[in-house]
Amino acid sequence: MIEGHCDPAFEEVRTAFADGFARGEEFGAAVAVYVGDRCVVDLWGGLADRRSGRPWLRDTPCLAFSCTKAVTATAALLLAERGLYDLEAPVTSWWPEFGAAGKEDATAEHLLSHQVGLPALGRDVPVAEAHDPAAMAALLAAQEPEWKPGTAHGYHAITYGWLAGEIVRRCSGRTVGEFVRDEIAGPLGLDLHIGAPDDVIERAARLSAGRKVDKGGAARKAGHSGTGEVPMPLSPEDPLAKMTAGFRDPNSLLNRTFDNPNITSLPGGNNNPEMLRAGWPALGMVTTARALAEFYRDLLAARIVGRTTLRDAVVRRVAGSDRVMYIDSSFGLGFMRPSLVFLTPKAGWDSAFGHTGLGGSISLGDIEKGLALAYVPNRMGDEVSGGVRAYRLLEAAYASL
């Protein structure tokens, strides 16, 4: 049963959300949509925990994985807006140790737009060590980059949080989670946490695996919106073929980027309270869909950073072949822009920004249309792009406008 509120003009979103359950694609999920300051969709349904049968409620939060990156970047942008560092100045002006191993010319813009060349850690890092942002920052500062900063871009799946987060830590004296709590989520009343307290962990949804699929199949799915098939066989030089090969090679940059630290070494993986408390600033946000949509609503309304700051942040700094994922990606300062890894309807191609999350979650704002949307599921999908489940909801929301 789907519960919550949906404006009649946005009935297509309710239909798309309910269809996901009818197809067996969901265990539990929530979606929220704002147009300006008006909440037009706030829906939830299914089970928060398949093992116990606990239902998904209005206030059920869920791990949103890399949707976290946009919030971490916003914290860094807020500090730049306050004049605490210069986005275009060398990182060494506020983090002297970062100039090692050929990174002396790297800028904060390079850190925030996945251009700095540090997508993978140089050695295996235990999960417990990764809970210490200062230790992770020191490790990355000493490391040689995979490419000269500013000459290419590649998705920094996990390291992004410690790189962008070091801006926050050095300029505010607080971790990203503390800064977001004190300066963004707390003042705005958002049920959004990078490092969840115990009472939030108790009501959080439990993640469950979806169907087991070949990772090469997941790579192929990333290349389309769910309609039609990618022609096969692919040339070895095709980006999707390279992505498939990367998934299958344990030593590839892609796998080194995504698999270290090895979160699956913990009992329960990302469901482990240790991970939910840790609040890794690249992927550790626990939030309701409503709160995440409200975050984008407040971004668009200039309640977090000024309009000039936001408009500059969503300008595409990079676009094209991604050195980690091989297929095309595009980033502003911390925000994904529409591409093969951030699929949006045509109506949002020029004005949408946001971030996807592993397993299917998505968060989006549209700077021209005033649209804010968030979707968080607990059934883990395999679509690198954010998934067709999220895309159907975006399509329905844009059609309803």
N, C-alpha and C positions, 0 to 999 in steps of 0.2 A: 504494500500500500504506500502510495506517495502522499506525503503530508506537507503542509506549509501553505504558502501564499503565492499566487500567480495572477498578475494583471491579465484580464481577458485578451488584451492586445498581444500578449506574449505567450499565448496558449501553445504555439509551436514549440516553445522551449519545454513546456511541461510534457508535450507529446514525445519529443526527442528523449527526454530524461526517462520517461516511463518505458519507452521502447527498449532502452538499454537493459532494463530489468527483464522485460518480456523476452528478449533474445538470450538471456542467461549471461550477459556480459558483466553484470554487477552483482556484488554481494551486498554492499552498502555504499551510499554516496550522498553528496549534497551539491547543489548548484545555487548560486545567487547572482542576480543581475541588478545593477543600478543604472538608471539613466539620469544624469545629473545627481541630485540628492534624493531622487525617488526610487525606492526599492520596488522593482516590478516583478522580481522572481526571488523567492526564498523557499526552496524545496529540498526535502530530504526523504530518504526511504531505505528499506532493507535492514541488514544486520550490521551492527558495529563490531560484533564478535561472533563469528560462525561457531566457535567451540561451545560457547555458553548460551547462544541464542539471544544475547543482549541486543535490543533494537537500537537503531540509529535514531537519536533524538535531536531536537532543535539545537541543543548546545553541544553536540558531539564533535570534538575536534579530531583532526587526522594529520598524520605526517604528510607534508606537501612537497618533500624532497627539494628539487632545484628551484621551485618557486621562491625558495628562501633567498636565492642570489639577488633577486630584484630588490628585496627589502634590505639586504646588506649593502647593496650599492646605493640605495637611497640614503642610508645612514651616512655613508661616505660623502655623498653629494651635499647633504645638509651641512656637513663640516666645511666643505669647500665654500659653500655659500656664505658661511660665517667668517670666511677669510683665514681659516686655520692652516690651510696649505693651498698650493697652486696646482691645479690639474695638469698644467703644461710644463711644470718645472720637474727636474730630475727627482726621482724617488729618493735619491741620496740626500736631498736637502732636508728631509725629515726622517729618513731611515738610512743612516750612513753605511751600515753594513751591507746594504743591498747592492752596492756597486761592485761586488766581487764577481769574478768569472765572466767579465765582458758585459755586465748589465749597468754600467755606470751612466748610460744615456737613457735608460728606461724612465718613462714618466708615469704619473698616476693614471693618465688616459690609457696607457698600455696595460696597466693592471686591470682597469675596469672594463676593457673591451677585448679581453682574451688575446692580447697581442704580445705578452711579455715572454712567452716561450717556456713557461714552467707548468705544463699541464700535468706532468707525472712526477711523483717523488723519486729521488735518486736512489733510495734504498727501501727495503721493506720496513714499514712502520707499524708497530703494534697498535691496536685500537686505543688502548689506555694512554699511550704517548700522544695520540692525536687529539686527546681531550685538552691538551695544554696549548693554547694558541701561541704563546710566546715561544715555546719549543719548536712548533711547526714553522713559525715565521723565521726563526734562526736557521732552521734546516734549509728552507727555500732561499734565504738570502745568500747562503754560501754556495748554492748549486749553480752549475753551468746550464744555460738555457738550451732548449732543443733547436731554437733558431734565434737570430739576432732580434731583440725586441723592436717591434714596429715594422718588421719586414714581412710578417705573415700573421695569420690568426688561427687558433685552434682551441676547441672547447676545453676549458680548465674545470673539469667536472667536480673535483673535490678541492683542489688547491686554491681555487678562486676565493673560497671563503677565508682562508688564512692570509691571502695576498690583499684582497680588498679590506678584509677585517683588520689588517695591521694599520691601515689608515685610521680606522675608528679607534683602535687601541692606543695608538701613539698620539693622536690629536685630542682624544677625550679622556684618556686614562681609564676607560671602561671597555669591557668586552662588547662585542656586537649585541649579544643578548641583553646585557645590562643597559646599553645605550638605547636600543629599540624599546625596551620596557619603560625607561625613564623619559625619553624624548618623543616617542611616536605612539606606541601602542597604549601606554598608560594614559597620557593626556587625551587621546582620542577615544578611549574606552573600547579598544579592540581586543577581542579574545584571540590574540596572536602572540606566540611565544617562541623565541629562539633560545631554547633551554627551558623545558616545561617544568613547572613545579609539580609536586606530587598529586595535588588535587586535579590538575589538568590531565596528568598521565592516567589517573583512575577512570576518567570518563572518555579517554581517547579511543578511537576506533583501532581495532587490531588488523594489521595488514595480512592478506591471504594471497597465496600464489594463484595465478590464473592457469590456463592451459600451458603445458610444457611445449615449447616450440623450438625449432632450429634457429640459432641466432642469425644465420644467414637469411632466414625468412623474415626475421625482424628487421634486418637491414633493408631488404627489398620493400617491406611495408613503409619504411620511412620515406620512400621516394614518391608516394602518391597519397591522395586524400581518401582512399578507400573505395574509389570508383574505378573499375578497370584493372588490368594487370600490367605489371612491368614486363616488357618483352623479354623473353628468354630464348637462348642463353645470352648472358651478358658478355661483352668484350672484357678481357682482363683489365683494360684501361678505363672501363666505365666506373664512375665513382661508387655506385652501389656494389659492383663486383669487388672493388678495393675494400669497401666497408665489410662485406661478407668475409673476405680473406683476413681482414684485421681482427674480426671477432674470433676467428678460428685459430689465430696465431697467438699463443699465450705471451709471447715477447713483443707483440706489436705495441706501438705507442697508444693505440686505442685501449687495449686491455690494461696496459700499465697505468693509464689515466683513470680508468673506472674501477680497477680492482685492488687498489692499494691506498689506504689501509683496507684489509679484508674484513668487512663488517660481518660477513657470514660466519666468521670464527667465533662470534659471540652467540651463546644460546638464545634463540629467538631472533637473531639478527637485529634489524631495525625496530622490532617490537620490544627489545630489551629496554627496560627503564633506564639503564645506564646510557643508552644512546639518546633517548628522548630528553634526559636531563642535560646531556652534554651540549646540545645546541650547536653542532658544527655549523658555522656560518655560510656554508655552501648548500647544505641539504637538511638541516636539522629543525626547521620550523614546524611547529604543531599549531594548527589553526582551524577554525571553522571556515566553511566556504563563505559564509556571510561576512566574517571579519576580514577575510582576504579581499573580497569584493569592495568592502568599505575602505580598505587601505588604498585601492586604486581610485575609488570615488574621492577620497580626501587628497590624493595626489593631484587629480585633475582639477580639484577645487582650490589648489594652492594652499592647503592647510598644513602641508608637510614641508615642501620646498616651494620657492616662488615659480611662477609660470615660465619666466625666462630660463631658470635652471632646468626645469623639466623639458622644455622645448629643445634646449641644447643637448640634454642627456639622451634624447631619443633620435637625434641625428645619426644616421648610419655611419659609424666609424669604419666598419669593415663589412664586406659582402663577398661571397664567392666560396671557392673550395676551402673546406675546413681541414687543417693539417691533422687533426685528431680523428674526426668523423668522416672525412673524405667528401661527403656530399656538401652542398652549399648551405652555409649558415650566414647570419648577419646579426651584428650587435651594435648598439649604441653604447652608452656608458652604463653597463650592467644590465641593460634591458635587451632581450631578444627583439629583433624586428622580423617581419614576415619573411619566411624562407622555407626550405624543405624541412627544417627542424622546428619551425614555428608556423604551422599551417594556419592561415586565416582565409576567410572568404575574400573575394576580390574587393569588396567594399571596404575592407580594412587594410588593404595592402600598403597604402601610403600613410596611414595615420595610427595604426595599431602598434602597441608595444606591450611587453610583459615577459612572461617566462613559463616554460613547460616544466614538469617535474616527472621524474622516473615513475613508471607505473601508470601514467595517464593524467595526472593532475595538470591544471592549467590556470594561469592568472593573466588577465588582459585589461588594458585600458585603451581607449581610443581618444586621442587628443583632439580630434575634430568633432566627433559625434557625441562625446560625453558619456560613452558607454564604459561600464566597468563590469567585469564578469570573473567569477572564480568557480572552479569545479574541483572537488576532491573526492576520490574513490578509495576504497580499501582493497579492491580486487586489483592486483598488480597486472597491468597489461604489459605487452612486449614491444609496443610501438615507440621507437626512438623519437619520433616527431611529436609526441604528446598524445597521439592516438586518435583513431576515428571517433571514439566516444566523445572526446572533447571537441573535435571538429564539428560533429553534428550539432552540438549545443551552440557553438559559435555561429554556425550557419543559420540556425533557427533564431538566435538573438538578433543577428544583423537583418534577417528577413523581416522580423517583427518591427524593427525601427521604421 
